Amino acid sequence: MSKEMVEAFATLEKEKGIKQEIIVDAIKAALVAAYKKNYNQAQNVEVVFDEKKGNFKVNAIKTVVDEVQDSRLEVSLKDALEINRAYEVGDEIRFEVTPKDFGRLAAQTAKQVIMQRLREAEREHIISEYSQYKDEIVTGTVERRDNRFVYVKIGNVEAVMPHNDQLPGENYNPQDKVRVLVTRVGSDSKGAQITVSRTAPDLVKRLFEQEVPEVYDGTVEIVSIAREAGDRTKIAVKSNDPDIDPVGTLVGPKGARVQNIVNELGGENIDVVKYEENPSDFIANALNPAEVIAVQFSGDDDDKNALVIVPDYQLSLAIGKRGQNVRLAARLTGYKIDIKPESQVEFVDSEGDDVETDQDIDDSNESSNEGTTESTAEQLEEDSSDDFPNGEDVDSALDDDADKDEE
């Protein structure tokens, strides 16, 4: 150790913001542990730093006693008085016990501690700098990928994108530019870690905020999002200005605005529906493009179950391919949706109200052969996928159904 070490401490404090006393205290604690491990574990020792000489020394601390039981920890009053006549029983005396080769150990330990503190400082700096980007979109560059992650360079930091945050069907090649949502800024045993996503629902929300000024300034509000990344997303919107159509605002002239988002997400379908305070209207909108005749509830405000009546020829459309339409509608509205064809309903009045009694609803829920709930929609994947092979468009499907009715 030397004065160069003191200068190194000063440089670290100036350039990295790590205070000298923090480094010195860490080195001293590490040296105490190293001394006990390599020299005398039982001794009560302390390490002190001489700033003028730039070196460390070791002191053994012993307590003054009348009769010594352990010479490693105690010193007799007789011997203590020979050192200084002022010592009394119970006082502590420090004896320097610095080993001859302690300088080498101190240098190695100091280097390790400094490197550790630098890593910690760098981690804290990254967390401090990138915490502001949490839940925001950033643009990064793909560096590499393995079986678990895609590694994305954001500024001077490498972020990770786990497998379930990677958009299905997307290829992430080195040097590709990619827009991602920062979902986590934290640390682990290896240092700071930033996690990003291409599948998070909030990514869609942030993209619309960037694309649509009315969403960014709050004129149009995105109330909820239900997303099956890479396939389809439903968005519920409302306007805080009665003169502005929220759905048309997000869709844009000739669909230009929503198409830009679709392109960014690799062709993912996006349905924009109007949010309504009335749950019946909201659920009907959420099931778009299917036509809804009526929506019935059990009467219990805490019961989030809804029975939806649709025309028979619209049942498959309401369910959606692999049950996707009703599944997304349920997530969007927060209701468990049970879809039933009109032919299975005993009575529907001209207004679509009072479709069934509460008991009728309970009975229909108990029947395994009637109705389609969001939770069972997935069981109909094969049947519903046959109704719309290869994802044919809704208009074509409706035209076919209409032709059948005419026949």
Secondary structure, 3 states (H helix, E strand, C coil): CCHHHHHHHHHHHHHHCCCHHHHHHHHHHHHHHHHHHHCCCCCCEEEEEECCCCEEEEEEEEEEECCCCCCCCEEEHHHHHHHCCCCCCCCEEEEECCCCCHHHHHHHHHHHHHHHHHHHHHHHHHHHHHHHHCCCEEEEEEEEECCCEEEEEECCEEEEEEHHHCCCCCCCCCCCEEEEEEEEEEEECCEEEEEEECCCHHHHHHHHHHHCHHHHCCCEEEEEEEEECCCEEEEEEEECCCCCCHHHHHHCHHHHHHHHHHHHCCCCEEEEEECCCCHHHHHHHHCCCCCCCEEEECCCCCCCEEEEEECHHHHHHHHCHHHHHHHHHHHHHCCEEEEEEHHHCCCCCCCCCCCCCHHHHHHHHHCCCCCEECCCHHHHHHHHHHHCHHHCCHHHHHHHHHHHHHC
